[in-house]
Amino acid sequence: SRATQEADTSWEAGDRRALLDVALGAVRRAASSGALSSGAEEAVLRSLVVRPASDAVLLLAKHYAKDRPELFATLANEAASSGPWTEVASRPSAPALAAPLGSAAAAADAVVIGGGLAGMVATITLLDRGASVVMIEKQAFLGGNSGKASSGINAALETSVESLVKDTTKSAGSLARPALIDRLAIDSAPHVDWLRNRISVDLSMRSQLGGHTVKRTLRPSNAFVGAEITFAAGQVLKAMALDRPHQFRLLTNSKWTGLQQGGAGWRATLTANGTEVVVEARSAIIASGGFGHDAKEVESYLLQHRPDLKDFPTTLGPQTTGDGLKIAKALGAKLVDMDRVQLHPTGFVDRKKPQESLKTLAAELLRGVGGLLLDRNGKRFTDELGTRQAAVNSELAATKEGRNFPPPFPDRSFALVLNGKAAAMADRHTTLYSKKGLLTKVQGFDGIADYLNVSVDALYETFGDYNEAAKAGHDAFNRTVFPAGHWPVEEDEEFLVGFIVPVIHYTMGGIAIDPDAHVLSESDEQPIPGLYAIGEASGGVHGDNRLAGNSLLECTVFGRHVGLTLPIAQSQHSSLVAEAGSAADVPGLTEAAASTKPESGVPVISAEELSKHKTREQRTWVALYGQVYDLTDYIDEHPGGPEAVTDVAGIDGTEHFAAVHNREMLESMGFEPIGTLAG
């Protein structure tokens, strides 16, 4: 307009600089509040300082940036990316696109809906084949519930395929589907080996979990398996989105709302900031997770199929609302085993907020190394290494008998006790849970008795009976596995004690698939062309109850299989990675901005100064490995939730970080220290 033109021509250099300063401040505040993800923040900053800033955006800053920074940042992001979704911006050197990937003029080979492990494995595999992919993720970060997995991933690497089939079939019960179980077990070794090499993740530790007849569950030696795998895979994908926007487009903070056949094959619709966006692709992969947190949804599959679980807490994130199942059903897909909802026997009760519905999982590993479950009388009541369902059934039966701990603990609460020798075998886990206040250290049987308010004589009897059973190789609950090294349980040991409750942990039911992960039609049980379902969104792989460690395995096996077999148009470039190649062979795929080490002159920050930065308003500082980082902008993007950052705000968080992650992860995340912590 004429008014705009007059305003533009009247600006002096100082005016532009002042407006740019206001605009940059607004972007930072918006990112800190969670209104912008890091990808969107980068895109807006590029539009302000690289291009340089347009007059229209500076006018917007003049009138809105100070008073309404989030609105300014949102509209500036639209101006920067021609769309309101959060999109990983391409590197400046990346080739310009004639049309955005996934538009009608540039349909992708596949649209992957969901950024958990299943979706990430499928996407990496497709990209390595030279396919073009658009990924849609509801949250601000990748990983989903896969990032919370803590016990491990199964694989028949040094054990037999037949034993994995047998154990999985037993857990699946009458709903076992041999063809799906065979795919899971037979492909476990090569695909887990591929995962380990492709994203360079350590899976050197091996344990035997409940329901298993051999040691086959793998995990890192010094980190949590889910966090380690999903972070590494996410780094690969973010690098690809930056380097190859013509091949891969990553949309986060984007809620998937519909899927229809049409155009090149499929049209997926999504919304962001109230605006609808359409993505076209020749195939669609539903990897959007289960429905274990949809009790408050208008259309709740959980309440429809398992109303008895309405008041059970859950370990699943709030994004787990069954979107994919509902959309697939509307397309005519068959749903199976919808009443099969896995209750995990051990979700931690936080004594500071015992009635909170979202629980932290007490990993299967804690019982795998020798953790024991006790009732309010100090007595065992189950085989701790039986299947999850068997342990839950024992908890429910004990509750009916009045053996659960009384209020203020929630219904169905019991105690988890690890002696010192067992705790040492799960050091990473016990350290983290202790830091969170979920496990408490006590001394000897007397300490347990005081903490649980039970008779010490009952504990002498309980642990005495357990020691005798371990010697004999069986107990009154038909337990036959007693981890070497943790018994005998001795009266003067240190113990870790916590409270646990059964929690909704996984939904076995979902979209019906065949062994190639094709979605099956409700009408004739035939594959719907070009439509796939993988991960927890699919149903039938686990039957009646999922075996511990098979969740990450399912994501890997079926994600990898779909990635290898989905039809693609002629590759735009040669395959980036050989079939069994490693990430190190692919320049750019594992590149991430390394954290800059402090140079001379970088400020030394005292513990007192660090302690002043605990909130968003003060900027959230955390000390890690002797360096101080400003993590304000990462609070809402952390897969473990804001508390993972805010719980260590203003202090040295090294122990907390090291309990879950490798130091190498910090070095690859791109954070630059703002100073060195004073010694």
HUCORRA-V160514 format. One line per field, one symbol per residue. burial: 1 if it has 16 or more other ideal C-beta (glycine too) atoms within 10 Angstrom, else 0. A space follows every 10 residues. Layout:
burial: ???
This chain:
burial: 0000000000 1000000011 0111011111 1111111111 1111111100 0010001111 1101100011 0111111111 1011111111 0000000001 1110011111 1111111111 1111111111 1111111111 1111111111 1111110010 0001101111 1100111001 1011111111 1101111110 1110111111 1100011111 0111111111 1111111111 1111111111 1111010010 0001111111 0100001011 1111111111 1111100001 1100110010 0111111011 1111111100 1011111101 1111111111 0000000111 1111111111 1111110111 1111111111 1111100110 0011100011 0111111111 1110110111 1111110110 0101101110 1101010110 0110010011 0000101010 1110011010 0010111111 1111111111 1111101111 1000001101 1111111111 1111111111 1111111111 1110010100 0000011000 0010010011 1100100100 0100100011 0011010011 1111101111 1111111111 1101111111 1111011111 1100110110 101111100
